């Protein structure tokens, strides 16, 4: 009466449940989930029809989607459209930093043309031109460092005033990197004129 059942007695119940799961479900029985809306069912059917059948088609579609996204991104970099900009350029903080940097002259943006001139001067072996080129190198580097320090202080102050509650991590470094590019080569393209304060 109180003894436990043996293994032989337990086995038939397992077989019965296995047999029940193999039987087809009664159409009148509840299905255990809500009926999907017509719009949901249609979108699922469309997805099933448009889903690629093999791996090559899937890769081809993925490449096409990526190509379209990159084209939109390139267009946004030239027009300044916020929706399609890369993540590093999005947001009001980054936009203000770009406008702030583009509205003023920076010594660093003239570094590349002046570096070419100094290299040419250093290769000419006439008189004191090599010593002059060394002094110019040092002078330009010192001017870039001083200008960058002042710019970072002013930019940080402006960001704290205008965007007190926004995350500003990396914004000053973003602005300093932008000053190293010549104005016409900057991406996203400058949206303000020189001297026009953002």
Buried (B, 14 or more C-beta within 10 A) or exposed (E): EEEEEEEEEEEEEEEEEEEEEEEEEEEEEEEEEEEEEEEEEEEEEEEEEEEEEEEEEEEEEEEEEEEEEEEBBEEBBEEBEEEBBEEEBBBEBBBBBBBBBBBBEBBBBBBEEBEEEBEEBBEEEEEEBEEEBEEBBEEBEEBBEEBBEEBBEBBBEBBEEBBEEEEBEEBBEBBBEBBBBEBEEBBBBBBBEEEEEB
